[in-house]
Amino acid sequence: MRHVERGGRYLRVADPEWRDPLSGAHARAAGGRWNPPGSFEVVYLNGSLSVAGAQVRRKLEPRGIRPEDLDLDRGPLLIHVDVPDGRYVDAVTGPGLESLGLPGSYPLDASGSVVPHDVCRPIGQRARDAGEPGIACRSAAHTAPADGEELAYFGGRPLKRRRTEAFADWFWASHP
């Protein structure tokens, strides 16, 4: 596995009903792109406001809901966090993707489809088992910018919460 230096400010899109939005317990139970269900905690973070907005759209679309359908006071919160500086598994650069057995076109495969979670989960498990703090990766949200990044944070050191913004304050200000 290759590594990239990451850390600093990241964004967490969180349901206002979550008791602890910086917990990876839900991802441990349900699984995510980089962790199988029932395996380990992951806090999925966004590298930019545009990626966070793309994540909201990605989560709503399968249910036939658009962001404008949400009540302004019930939409996803945006939590600004500081991530510890360090070396994270590289799923961003060509050499990093190659070292993981992923196509250079990731998050898309050779046919133009999104690489399935089942391909990424064993990579995440290997990284976690090796004691890695997380995986820096290209965003798989289809409306994210081409250079949009996410960070699958496995923990170790706690994330530092900076501030929380209501849906109406963050989403529409940056996604008119």
Backbone hydrogen bonds in HBPLUS format (Angstrom, degrees):
<---DONOR---> <-ACCEPTOR-->    atom                        ^
c    i                          cat <-CA-CA->   ^        H-A-AA   ^      H-
h    n   atom  resd res      DA  || num        DHA   H-A  angle D-A-AA Bond
n    s   type  num  typ     dist DA aas  dist angle  dist       angle   num
A0090-ASP N   A0002-ARG O   2.95 MM  88  5.49 161.1  1.98 133.8 132.7     1
A0004-VAL N   A0088-TYR O   2.88 MM  84  5.48 153.2  1.95 153.4 162.0     2
A0088-TYR N   A0004-VAL O   2.85 MM  84  5.48 170.4  1.86 162.5 160.1     3
A0006-ARG N   A0086-GLY O   2.98 MM  80  5.75 160.5  2.01 162.6 168.8     4
A0086-GLY N   A0006-ARG O   2.90 MM  80  5.75 144.9  2.02 166.5 174.9     5
A0008-GLY N   A0083-VAL O   2.88 MM  75  5.02 162.9  1.91 145.9 140.5     6
A0083-VAL N   A0008-GLY O   2.74 MM  75  5.02 164.1  1.76 137.6 141.5     7
A0010-TYR N   A0081-VAL O   2.91 MM  71  5.42 158.4  1.95 152.3 157.9     8
A0081-VAL N   A0010-TYR O   2.95 MM  71  5.42 173.0  1.95 154.4 155.8     9
A0011-LEU N   A0046-ASN O   2.90 MM  35  4.96 159.5  1.94 146.0 151.5    10
A0046-ASN N   A0011-LEU O   2.72 MM  35  4.96 162.1  1.75 148.9 155.2    11
A0012-ARG N   A0079-ILE O   2.83 MM  67  4.97 156.4  1.89 142.0 150.0    12
A0079-ILE N   A0012-ARG O   2.86 MM  67  4.97 169.7  1.87 146.6 150.1    13
A0014-ALA N   A0077-LEU O   3.00 MM  63  5.10 163.9  2.03 137.4 142.1    14
A0077-LEU N   A0014-ALA O   2.73 MM  63  5.10 151.1  1.81 165.9 159.9    15
A0018-TRP N   A0015-ASP O   3.07 MM   3  5.61 163.3  2.10 119.2 124.0    16
A0023-SER N   A0020-ASP O   3.02 MM   3  5.54 157.9  2.07 124.9 125.8    17
A0028-ARG N   A0024-GLY O   2.92 MM   4  6.19 146.7  2.03 148.1 158.7    18
A0029-ALA N   A0025-ALA O   3.00 MM   4  6.30 158.0  2.05 151.6 156.0    19
A0030-ALA N   A0026-HIS O   2.85 MM   4  6.04 178.5  1.85 163.4 163.6    20
A0031-GLY N   A0027-ALA O   2.67 MM   4  4.78 139.3  1.83 126.3 137.4    21
A0038-GLY N   A0028-ARG O   2.55 MM  10  5.27 135.0  1.74 153.3 167.5    22
A0032-GLY N   A0035-ASN O   2.83 MM   3  5.24 158.7  1.87 150.9 154.8    23
A0039-SER N   A0036-PRO O   3.24 MM   3  5.60 137.3  2.44 145.3 139.1    24
A0043-VAL N   A0153-TYR O   2.91 MM 110  5.10 165.4  1.93 145.3 149.7    25
A0153-TYR N   A0043-VAL O   2.96 MM 110  5.10 167.8  1.97 145.7 142.9    26
A0045-LEU N   A0151-LEU O   2.90 MM 106  5.06 158.7  1.94 145.3 151.9    27
A0151-LEU N   A0045-LEU O   3.00 MM 106  5.06 156.3  2.06 127.5 131.4    28
A0047-GLY N   A0149-GLU O   2.83 MM 102  5.13 152.7  1.90 154.8 146.6    29
A0052-ALA N   A0048-SER O   3.04 MM   4  6.35 157.5  2.09 146.7 153.3    30
A0053-GLY N   A0049-LEU O   2.94 MM   4  6.20 158.5  1.99 149.9 155.1    31
A0054-ALA N   A0050-SER O   3.03 MM   4  6.20 151.6  2.11 138.7 146.5    32
A0055-GLN N   A0051-VAL O   2.92 MM   4  6.20 145.8  2.04 147.2 156.5    33
A0056-VAL N   A0052-ALA O   3.13 MM   4  6.51 151.2  2.22 146.2 153.2    34
A0057-ARG N   A0053-GLY O   3.13 MM   4  6.49 164.9  2.15 151.4 154.3    35
A0058-ARG N   A0054-ALA O   2.90 MM   4  6.09 157.3  1.95 146.5 153.3    36
A0059-LYS N   A0055-GLN O   3.00 MM   4  6.19 153.5  2.07 149.3 154.9    37
A0060-LEU N   A0056-VAL O   3.08 MM   4  6.27 147.8  2.18 148.8 157.7    38
A0061-GLU N   A0057-ARG O   2.95 MM   4  5.93 165.9  1.97 159.4 161.6    39
A0063-ARG N   A0060-LEU O   2.94 MM   3  5.59 144.6  2.07 121.5 131.8    40
A0065-ILE N   A0060-LEU O   3.31 MM   5  5.12 168.5  2.32 131.6 128.8    41
A0064-GLY N   A0061-GLU O   2.88 MM   3  5.03 165.3  1.90 116.0 119.2    42
A0069-ASP N   A0066-ARG O   2.85 MM   3  5.34 157.7  1.90 118.2 125.8    43
A0070-LEU N   A0067-PRO O   3.11 MM   3  5.58 161.7  2.15 114.2 119.8    44
A0074-ARG N   A0071-ASP O   2.92 MM   3  5.20 162.3  1.96 114.3 120.2    45
A0078-LEU N   A0165-GLU O   2.96 MM  87  5.10 158.7  2.01 147.4 153.0    46
A0165-GLU N   A0078-LEU O   2.80 MM  87  5.10 157.7  1.84 144.4 152.2    47
A0080-HIS N   A0163-ARG O   2.82 MM  83  5.32 164.3  1.84 162.3 167.1    48
A0162-ARG N   A0080-HIS O   2.70 MM  82  5.30 170.6  1.71 155.8 155.7    49
A0082-ASP N   A0160-LYS O   2.76 MM  78  5.03 149.3  1.86 139.2 149.9    50
A0160-LYS N   A0082-ASP O   3.17 MM  78  5.03 171.0  2.18 144.1 145.3    51
A0089-VAL N   A0134-GLY O   3.01 MM  45  6.26 154.4  2.08 158.4 150.3    52
A0136-ALA N   A0089-VAL O   2.90 MM  47  5.99 157.6  1.95 161.7 165.3    53
A0091-ALA N   A0136-ALA O   2.78 MM  45  5.70 147.1  1.88 167.0 177.5    54
A0138-ARG N   A0091-ALA O   3.22 MM  47  6.59 138.9  2.40 148.6 137.0    55
A0097-LEU N   A0093-THR O   2.86 MM   4  6.10 163.7  1.89 158.1 162.2    56
A0098-GLU N   A0094-GLY O   2.94 MM   4  6.13 163.9  1.97 155.1 159.8    57
A0099-SER N   A0095-PRO O   2.97 MM   4  6.16 153.9  2.03 144.6 151.2    58
A0100-LEU N   A0097-LEU O   3.06 MM   3  5.19 137.8  2.24 100.1 112.2    59
A0102-LEU N   A0097-LEU O   2.90 MM   5  5.01 158.9  1.95 152.7 146.0    60
A0101-GLY N   A0098-GLU O   2.99 MM   3  5.03 156.2  2.05 103.6 111.4    61
A0106-TYR N   A0103-PRO O   2.95 MM   3  5.39 162.5  1.98 118.1 120.6    62
A0108-LEU N   A0105-SER O   2.96 MM   3  5.37 153.7  2.03 126.2 120.1    63
A0115-VAL N   A0107-PRO O   2.74 MM   8  5.68 165.8  1.76 156.8 159.2    64
A0109-ASP N   A0113-SER O   2.69 MM   4  5.52 155.5  1.75 158.9 166.3    65
A0112-GLY N   A0109-ASP O   2.97 MM   3  5.31 160.5  2.01 113.8 120.2    66
A0119-VAL N   A0116-PRO O   3.03 MM   3  5.55 151.4  2.11 112.2 120.3    67
A0120-CYS N   A0117-HIS O   2.94 MM   3  5.08 117.1  2.34 100.5 116.6    68
A0121-ARG N   A0117-HIS O   2.82 MM   4  5.89 158.3  1.86 169.9 174.8    69
A0123-ILE N   A0120-CYS O   3.04 MM   3  5.29 122.6  2.38 104.8 119.8    70
A0124-GLY N   A0120-CYS O   3.00 MM   4  6.35 158.7  2.05 156.9 163.5    71
A0125-GLN N   A0121-ARG O   2.89 MM   4  6.14 156.9  1.94 152.7 159.5    72
A0126-ARG N   A0122-PRO O   2.95 MM   4  6.14 158.5  2.00 142.5 147.8    73
A0127-ALA N   A0123-ILE O   2.94 MM   4  6.19 161.0  1.98 151.2 156.6    74
A0128-ARG N   A0124-GLY O   2.89 MM   4  6.07 161.6  1.92 150.0 155.1    75
A0129-ASP N   A0125-GLN O   2.83 MM   4  5.98 163.6  1.86 150.7 155.8    76
A0130-ALA N   A0126-ARG O   2.95 MM   4  6.10 135.7  2.15 139.8 151.4    77
A0130-ALA N   A0127-ALA O   3.20 MM   3  5.08 127.9  2.49  90.8 104.4    78
A0132-GLU N   A0127-ALA O   2.98 MM   5  5.36 159.4  2.02 161.3 154.5    79
A0131-GLY N   A0128-ARG O   2.94 MM   3  5.15 159.6  1.98 109.2 114.8    80
A0154-PHE N   A0133-PRO O   2.76 MM  21  5.19 157.2  1.81 138.2 142.7    81
A0135-ILE N   A0152-ALA O   2.91 MM  17  5.10 147.2  2.02 134.6 144.3    82
A0152-ALA N   A0135-ILE O   2.88 MM  17  5.10 168.0  1.90 151.1 151.5    83
A0137-CYS N   A0150-GLU O   3.00 MM  13  5.38 170.1  2.01 145.0 148.1    84
A0150-GLU N   A0137-CYS O   2.81 MM  13  5.38 160.5  1.85 157.2 162.2    85
A0139-SER N   A0148-GLY O   2.86 MM   9  5.46 160.3  1.90 139.9 137.6    86
A0144-ALA N   A0141-ALA O   2.92 MM   3  5.42 164.5  1.94 123.3 127.5    87
A0148-GLY N   A0145-PRO O   2.83 MM   3  5.00 162.7  1.86 118.2 120.6    88
A0169-ASP N   A0166-ALA O   2.93 MM   3  5.31 131.4  2.17 108.2 121.8    89
A0170-TRP N   A0166-ALA O   3.11 MM   4  6.44 147.8  2.22 156.1 165.9    90
A0171-PHE N   A0167-PHE O   2.89 MM   4  5.51 151.1  1.97 148.8 158.3    91
A0174-SER N   A0171-PHE O   3.26 MM   3  5.61 140.0  2.43 103.2 113.0    92
A0175-HIS N   A0171-PHE O   2.85 MM   4  5.81 125.1  2.16 144.6 161.0    93
